[in-house]
Amino acid sequence: MIPPTETPLQLADLWAMLVRRRHVAGLVAMAVALGVLVLPTVASPTLYRAEATLTLLRGLKPVSFGNDTAPTLVPEQMVNTQRELLASKDVLEAALVMGGLTANPTYAGAADPLSLLQRRLRTNVVRNSWVIAVTFDDEDPVRAETGLQSVLDAYLAHQATRARASSAEDLSFVKTQLAGAAAKLLTARNAERVFRAKHSIASTDPDHNHITARIQTLAERQAIIDDRLAASAALFRQVRAADAIEDRQQRMSAYLRIDTISTATVVGTLQKDLFALQGLEAELSAKYLDKHPRLIEVRSHIAAKRAQLEETITGARASIEADVALLTEQRAELAHAQEDLRSDLNSYREYLVDLQRLSLESQALQKVHDELQTRQAQLTSIASYDERKMSIDGRPRSAVMPKQLGSGPLAALALLAAIAAGVSAAAVADSVDRTVRDGRQLRTTTGLPLFASLPAIPGVTSLRQSGPAEPPRLAEAMRGLWTALRYAAPGDGCRIILVASPDAGDGRTTLAARLAAGAALAGARILLVDADLRRPSQATQFGEARPVGLVDLLSGVPELSPSPTFIPNLDLMPAGQTPPNPGELLNSHWLGEWLAHCRDHYDAVVLDAPALADCADALVLAGHSDLTLLLARCGHSRIDHLSDAVQLLAPVHAQLRAVLLDGQAQAGHVNG
């Protein structure tokens, strides 16, 4: 979709905006005009204004202390605090007496002289400074000067009294707090020391302490045992392999190929002797018969040596097996000892966390204790010094106040201000309103031609209550819309028309029902389908109480047909009971097959779809439709939601038309 080009604001657009926002513009204009006319007093006596300035003198910066909130204020806050004290009730009551203002007829005749004095006295902090500008109005210039001077004198006296009273109170309070802080600090340090001794905490490093050192030592010993165990296990596997050989001579040869057995001194000696006897046997066998005494003797010696060699090998084999068992046991003991040490290390680290908390508490208490000591020293050495002293810059001087505007210029000013305020209020209300305002904005937003502009009539009831011909304006608009729809969709035969909208509450359900009723009254055979399976409402329009509908049809209930309504030529397929899986039902093949069947029995099928902002059901229904009516309601449909709806519908449906529900529409404007 090509984005529309912006057109410059014209006078007609400005007038339309004022008409559209006439209530807001009128109220704001009336309020501004009334304020301009009423606020200035037309008949006010000539007043003289006396002026003076007060400057805040900065001294030593005090230590932060909980009982005195003023030292924690930034300079601007301190100046504002002094300004409030200057206009306080106690200061002004003292000024009335000190300045003799009660003898003034203006104050003597007032119901509340204090309130009158408060209205005539003005205080203001000069921007980006520590200066307070003070003004006082009176009918007499001398009284204006003396009255302002009495207020300043009363303020300074009040400040001096407060300073003397608070100094002794602050010092006593600091001493009490310091004693408590010292006791808490001592208790915290003792708790930290006892905790260290109880849990034997020598190092606060969780990764480098006596437990981690012990774990490291055991790990090194375990590595050595693992190496020895691996070597012994390899020898033991060779022994087991030799044990499995059935032939005695081959088994003996396999034992002798094991390094530990073959390198033993006894085994070597026995093997050497055995080889010598076997050589001698071979020589004697060549000379003598088997029963020769010498040959028999040699062979008995060979048998004895072989038995002795086997006994030695058996002992070596047992030694290897015992070594493997011993090393395995030692390794298990080391692993168990390391597990115990790791458990102790976890406990030790938890103790370190608790110790750190105790240490932080001690540090915080130490900081409070040090600040209190510093504060006590300051209060003791400069008890009479107040950091927040105010200085008067010169005596008050009076001058005549400016005259007010006359009634003629004031009325003109009120009129101009009202016009400007009304136009501004209308423009602001229009700019913050993100809903559709008229057909021009709908075309600009969607890039679609305005297919129809229908009247939005408040209080429209259901079809069962009002009937299809009421209200007449809406019924006439629906007949015109149906006439245009007959020529909008290409081809002959039944047309499937989808009624969609970006948001709930746009009037989509009412439009679908009224359009179907208007087409049926025009003589067409119409089927209205409530395809909103999430919040169905078409049954309410026709007063139907049918418990089954489209949900049951898509679920596979056979021979389920629409029901006729009280309007001739109009059948209704309600939604039925709300299913747990509406999206899956609409995506089933049953929907397309059933709509194809409906094309043979009706002139048009009107589908009421859910809002596009709520779910994607309308996109599925658009794929089965011949034409989609995108409904927008003035003052309700959001511009961004309409743009999103057009982008969603464009890929699945080419026949897209915009329909506007406008409260300003008369009988409904339709473009074919």
Secondary structure, 3 states (H helix, E strand, C coil): CCCCCCCCCCHHHHHHHHHHCHHHHHHHHHHHHHHHHHCCCCCCCCCEEEEEEEEEECCCCCCCECCECHHHCCHHHHHHHHHHHHCCHHHHHHHHHHCCHHHCHHHHCCCCHHHHHHHHEEEEECCCCCEEEEEEEECCHHHHHHHHHHHHHHHHHHHHHHHHHHHHHHHHHHHHHHHHHHHHHHHHHHHHHHHHHHCCCCCCCCCCCHHHHHHHHHHHHHHHHHHHHHHHHHHHHHHHHHHCCCCHHHHHHHHHCCHHHHCCHHHHHHHHHHHHHHHHHHHHHHHCCCCCHHHHHHHHHHHHHHHHHHHHHHHHHHHHHHHHHHHHHHHHHHHHHHHHHHHHHHHHHHHHHHHHHHHHHHHHHHHHHHHHHHHHHHHHHCCCCCCCEEEECCCCEEEECCCCCCHHHHHHHHHHHHHHHHHHHHHHHHHHCCECCCHHHHHHHHCCCEEEEEECCCCCCCHHHHCCCCCHHHHHHHHHHHHHHHHHCCCCCCEEEEEECCCCCCCHHHHHHHHHHHHHHCCCCEEEEECCCCCCCHHHHHCCCCCCCHHHHHCCCCCCCCEECCCCCEEEECCCCCCCCHHHHHCCHHHHHHHHHHCCCCCEEEEECCCCCCCCHHHHHHCCCCEEEEEEECCCCEHHHHHHHHHHHCCCCCCEEEEEEECCCCCCEECC
